[in-house]
Amino acid sequence: MSEMAMSLAALAGFVVGAFAVLFYRNQIETPNRTEPSHDTEVGALPQGVASVLAVLPSSAVVLDAHDRVLRASSAARAFGLVKGDRLMAAELLALARQVRRDGEIRESEIEVAGHRFGQETTSFAVRVAPLGSHGQVLVLAEDQTEMRRVEAVRRDFVANVSHELKTPVGALSLLAETIQDAADDPEAVTRFAGRMQHEAARLAYLVQDLITLSRIQGAEPIPTPGQVLIDEVVHEAIDYSTTKAAGKDITLVSGGLEGLRVWGDEELLATALRNLIDNAIAYSPEHTRVVVSTRPAGESVEISVSDQGIGIPEEALERIFERFFRVDAARSRATGGTGLGLAIVKHVAAAHGGEVTVWSKEGSGSTFTLRLPAFGGTAVAVPKPLEAAL
């Protein structure tokens, strides 16, 4: 039995037990009543049942002997499972009738038309149980759409990681065998050793990116945020990327308003900005410029990285922040890209309560903008101390 089924089973047991207690108490409080009234048989529920349904986190519905909805939680109506006094999901209705016939509890999983904009279907784990002796049935439905989505993302992530790791590991193994066979050829050994260093570096970058991504991918806030000087982040990121830019004769330029501050983690912000700059260098032709600029934007600070590169096709703009998605897979692998850089940027921005956006036009370049909450609530420049300015 899955965790979801176990949770529903426990919840069903609690609800049925609560209903039984309420019904028993109701009978005790009215000792002169020897026969159940017509209302109790046909549609009435023990006093207090509505209160129990109101506090249930899952969708809960009580049906009478004629499939009429006696009570439904607000969640059930919000998901569109219930309209008026009718249960709208045909599969649930069929389960309820089977339970009413044989008295056996049934569990299943169903999908209904999505109740939110852009959501095609909603997945539910359901449990249906008899309630009382007058044909009443309790239906519990737990929304597991998000859980399924997360599970699908996890499976894809594991599959992608396995695939990405196989390439450098396989290359290293093959190169090692080749060097062993070419032990008497110093020139070949030197050439293949250089290839091994390249593949080892690629593997190291991939592992480091995976570690960084696992640290921040939950979009959880930074545990101990502090004041971060954007000038220092920009300086560190540019300094890190200088050698790579020089290899393509690309000029790195910084500009904008100095002295801006944000809330956050300096190391993570520097990592995100390095990824944006490295990405701009990788997708730019030689003898061009990459510009890093900063500016205040009300309660936020914006850091933009602009290049004069090949640009991004419009159909790829919505996917560029996905893990391992590459607009040009051949170019990315040739430059040592892991396919995780922009995913890291997105999660770093989310962890800081900010966002990253992109503008791009094929043949004209791209601009990525990090928008982060300003330190103190308003983006203002802090002048440098006199000794630092000298």
C-alpha positions in Angstrom: 0.0 0.0 0.0 1.4 3.4 -1.0 1.9 6.3 1.4 -1.0 8.1 -0.2 -3.3 5.1 0.2 -2.2 4.7 3.8 -2.9 8.4 4.5 -6.3 8.1 2.9 -7.1 4.9 4.9 -6.2 6.6 8.2 -8.2 9.7 7.2 -11.2 7.5 6.3 -10.9 5.6 9.6 -10.8 8.9 11.5 -13.8 10.3 9.7 -15.9 7.2 9.9 -15.0 6.9 13.6 -15.9 10.5 14.2 -19.3 10.1 12.5 -20.0 7.0 14.5 -19.2 8.8 17.8 -21.4 11.7 16.8 -24.3 9.4 15.8 -24.0 7.4 19.0 -24.0 10.6 21.1 -27.0 11.8 19.2 -28.8 8.6 20.0 -27.9 8.8 23.7 -29.1 12.4 23.9 -32.6 11.4 22.5 -33.4 8.2 24.5 -37.1 8.4 23.7 -36.6 7.9 20.0 -37.0 4.2 19.3 -37.3 4.5 15.5 -35.1 6.6 13.2 -37.0 9.4 11.6 -37.5 9.6 7.9 -35.1 12.5 7.7 -32.3 10.4 9.3 -32.9 7.5 7.0 -33.1 9.6 3.8 -30.8 12.5 4.2 -29.9 13.7 7.6 -26.5 13.4 9.1 -25.6 13.3 12.8 -25.1 16.6 14.4 -21.5 17.8 14.0 -20.7 16.0 10.8 -20.6 19.2 8.7 -18.0 20.6 11.2 -15.8 17.5 10.6 -16.0 17.8 6.8 -15.2 21.5 7.0 -11.7 20.9 8.6 -10.7 18.0 6.3 -7.7 18.9 4.1 -8.8 16.5 1.3 -11.9 16.5 -0.8 -14.7 14.8 1.2 -18.2 13.9 0.0 -21.1 12.1 1.7 -23.7 10.5 -0.6 -27.1 9.3 0.5 -28.8 6.0 -0.7 -29.9 7.7 -3.9 -26.5 9.2 -4.9 -27.5 12.6 -3.7 -24.7 14.7 -2.1 -25.6 15.3 1.5 -22.4 17.1 2.5 -19.3 18.1 0.6 -16.2 19.9 1.8 -15.2 23.2 0.2 -12.2 21.4 -1.5 -14.6 19.0 -3.3 -16.6 21.8 -4.7 -13.4 23.9 -5.6 -12.0 20.9 -7.6 -15.4 20.6 -9.5 -16.1 17.1 -8.0 -19.4 18.3 -6.7 -22.0 20.7 -8.2 -25.2 21.3 -6.4 -26.2 18.0 -5.0 -24.6 15.9 -7.7 -21.2 14.1 -7.8 -19.7 15.0 -11.2 -17.0 12.3 -11.5 -18.6 9.3 -13.1 -15.8 7.0 -11.9 -16.4 8.1 -8.3 -20.1 7.6 -8.6 -19.6 4.0 -9.9 -17.2 3.2 -7.0 -19.8 4.6 -4.5 -22.5 2.3 -6.0 -20.3 -0.7 -5.7 -19.4 0.1 -2.1 -23.1 0.6 -1.3 -23.9 -2.9 -2.8 -21.3 -5.0 -1.0 -20.1 -2.8 1.8 -16.4 -3.2 0.9 -14.0 -0.3 1.0 -12.5 0.6 -2.3 -9.4 2.5 -3.4 -8.5 3.9 -6.8 -6.8 6.6 -8.7 -8.8 8.9 -11.1 -8.2 11.9 -13.3 -10.7 14.7 -13.9 -10.7 17.7 -16.1 -8.3 20.4 -14.7 -9.9 23.1 -12.5 -7.0 25.6 -12.9 -6.0 27.6 -16.0 -3.5 25.7 -18.1 -3.9 22.4 -16.2 -5.4 19.7 -18.4 -6.2 17.2 -15.7 -6.1 16.8 -11.9 -5.1 13.4 -10.5 -6.7 12.1 -7.3 -6.1 9.1 -5.0 -9.5 8.1 -3.8 -11.0 5.9 -1.1 -14.7 5.1 -0.8 -16.2 3.6 2.3 -19.7 2.8 3.6 -21.1 5.1 6.2 -23.9 4.0 8.6 -26.7 1.6 7.8 -28.8 3.7 5.5 -26.9 3.4 2.2 -24.7 6.5 2.9 -21.2 6.5 1.4 -18.1 8.5 2.3 -15.8 9.5 -0.6 -12.3 10.9 0.1 -10.2 12.3 -2.7 -6.6 13.5 -2.3 -5.1 15.8 -5.0 -1.8 14.3 -6.1 -1.2 16.2 -9.3 1.8 18.1 -7.9 3.2 15.0 -6.3 3.1 13.3 -9.7 4.7 16.3 -11.5 7.5 16.3 -8.9 8.0 12.6 -9.3 8.2 13.0 -13.1 10.7 15.8 -12.8 12.8 13.6 -10.4 12.8 10.7 -12.9 13.8 12.9 -15.8 16.5 14.5 -13.7 18.0 11.1 -12.7 17.8 9.9 -16.3 19.5 13.1 -17.6 22.2 13.0 -14.9 23.0 9.3 -15.8 23.2 10.2 -19.5 25.4 13.2 -18.9 27.8 11.3 -16.6 28.2 8.5 -19.0 29.8 10.7 -21.7 32.8 12.0 -19.8 33.3 8.7 -17.8 33.2 6.7 -21.0 35.6 9.0 -22.7 38.0 8.8 -19.9 37.9 5.0 -19.9 38.5 4.9 -23.7 41.3 7.5 -23.5 43.0 5.6 -20.7 43.0 2.4 -22.8 44.3 4.3 -25.8 47.2 5.8 -23.8 48.1 2.3 -22.6 48.2 1.0 -26.1 50.3 4.0 -27.3 52.8 3.9 -24.4 55.7 3.8 -27.0 54.5 7.0 -28.7 55.2 10.1 -26.5 53.4 12.4 -28.9 50.2 10.4 -28.8 50.4 10.0 -25.1 50.7 13.8 -24.7 47.7 14.4 -27.1 45.5 11.9 -25.4 46.5 13.0 -21.9 45.3 16.5 -22.9 42.0 15.1 -23.9 41.7 13.3 -20.6 42.3 16.5 -18.8 39.5 18.1 -20.8 37.0 15.3 -20.0 38.1 15.3 -16.3 37.4 19.0 -16.1 34.1 18.6 -17.7 33.2 15.9 -15.2 34.3 18.1 -12.3 32.1 21.0 -13.6 29.1 18.7 -13.9 29.5 17.4 -10.4 30.0 20.9 -9.0 26.9 22.1 -10.8 24.9 19.2 -9.5 26.0 20.0 -5.9 25.1 23.6 -6.3 21.7 22.8 -7.8 20.9 20.3 -5.1 21.6 23.0 -2.5 19.1 25.5 -3.9 16.6 23.7 -6.1 13.9 23.6 -3.5 13.3 27.4 -4.0 13.6 27.7 -0.2 14.7 31.1 1.2 18.4 31.6 2.0 18.9 30.4 5.7 21.0 33.4 6.8 20.7 36.2 4.3 22.8 39.3 4.8 23.9 42.5 3.1 25.6 41.8 -0.3 27.4 44.5 -2.2 26.6 44.1 -5.9 29.9 45.7 -6.9 31.8 42.9 -5.3 29.7 40.2 -6.9 30.2 41.8 -10.3 33.9 42.2 -9.8 34.3 38.5 -8.7 32.2 37.1 -11.5 34.1 39.1 -14.2 37.5 38.3 -12.7 36.5 34.6 -12.8 35.5 34.7 -16.5 38.4 36.9 -17.8 40.6 34.1 -19.0 37.7 32.4 -20.9 36.8 35.7 -22.5 40.4 36.4 -23.5 40.5 33.1 -25.3 37.9 34.5 -27.8 39.0 38.1 -27.6 35.8 39.1 -26.0 35.8 42.3 -23.9 34.0 42.2 -20.5 32.6 45.6 -19.6 30.8 46.6 -16.3 28.7 49.7 -15.9 25.7 51.1 -14.2 25.1 52.6 -10.7 27.7 51.6 -8.1 27.0 51.1 -4.4 23.8 49.0 -4.7 23.1 46.3 -2.1 20.7 43.3 -1.9 19.7 40.7 0.6 21.2 37.3 0.0 24.2 35.0 -0.1 27.2 36.5 -1.9 28.6 33.1 -3.0 25.4 32.0 -4.6 24.9 35.3 -6.3 28.4 35.3 -7.7 27.8 31.7 -9.0 24.6 32.8 -10.7 26.3 35.8 -12.3 29.3 33.8 -13.4 27.0 31.3 -15.1 25.3 34.1 -17.0 28.7 35.6 -18.1 30.1 32.2 -19.1 26.9 31.5 -21.1 27.2 34.9 -22.9 30.9 34.1 -23.7 30.1 30.6 -25.0 27.4 31.8 -27.4 29.2 34.9 -28.6 31.5 35.2 -31.6 35.1 36.4 -31.3 36.0 40.1 -31.0 32.6 41.1 -29.4 31.6 42.5 -26.0 29.7 41.2 -23.0 28.3 44.0 -20.8 27.4 43.6 -17.1 25.2 46.5 -15.8 23.5 47.3 -12.5 20.6 49.6 -11.8 18.0 50.4 -9.1 14.4 49.3 -9.8 12.3 50.5 -6.9 12.4 47.8 -4.2 14.7 45.7 -6.4 18.1 45.8 -7.9 18.6 44.6 -11.5 21.8 43.0 -12.8 21.9 42.5 -16.6 24.3 40.5 -18.7 24.1 41.5 -22.4 26.0 39.9 -25.3 26.3 40.2 -29.1 25.9 36.5 -29.7 23.8 34.3 -31.9 20.6 34.8 -29.9 18.0 32.3 -28.8 15.1 31.0 -31.1 11.7 32.2 -29.9 10.4 28.6 -29.5 13.3 27.9 -27.1 12.9 30.9 -24.7 10.4 29.1 -22.5 12.7 26.1 -22.0 16.1 27.6 -21.5 16.0 27.5 -17.7 15.2 23.7 -17.7 17.9 21.4 -16.4 20.1 20.0 -19.2 18.2 21.9 -21.9 20.6 23.1 -24.6 19.6 25.4 -27.5 22.7 24.2 -29.4 23.8 20.9 -27.8 26.9 20.5 -30.0 28.2 24.0 -29.1 27.4 23.6 -25.4 29.4 20.3 -25.2 32.2 21.7 -27.2 32.6 24.6 -24.8 32.3 22.3 -21.7 28.8 23.4 -20.8 26.9 21.1 -18.4 23.3 22.3 -19.4 22.7 23.3 -15.7 24.0 26.9 -15.7 20.7 28.6 -16.4 18.8 26.2 -14.1 21.1 27.2 -11.3 20.5 30.9 -12.1 16.8 30.5 -11.9 16.9 28.7 -8.6 19.3 31.2 -7.1 17.0 34.0 -8.1 14.0 32.1 -6.6 15.9 31.4 -3.4 16.5 35.1 -3.0 12.9 36.0 -3.6 13.7 37.4 -7.0 13.5 36.3 -10.7 15.5 36.0 -13.8 14.2 37.2 -17.2 15.5 37.0 -20.7 15.3 39.1 -23.9 16.8 37.7 -27.1 16.7 38.0 -30.8 18.4 35.6 -33.2 21.4 37.3 -34.7 21.3 40.2 -32.3 22.3 38.8 -29.0 20.6 38.2 -25.6 20.1 40.0 -22.3 19.6 38.1 -19.1 18.4 40.2 -16.1 18.5 39.1 -12.4 16.0 41.1 -10.3 16.7 40.8 -6.6 15.1 42.4 -3.4 17.1 45.5 -2.4 18.7 45.6 1.0 16.6 47.9 3.3 13.6 47.6 1.0 14.6 50.3 -1.5 17.4 50.3 -4.1 19.7 53.1 -3.2 23.4 53.5 -3.8 25.8 53.7 -0.8 28.8 55.8 -1.4 32.2 54.2 -0.9 34.3 55.2 2.1 36.9 57.8 1.2 39.8 55.4 1.7 38.2 52.8 -0.6 37.7 55.4 -3.3 41.4 56.5 -3.2 
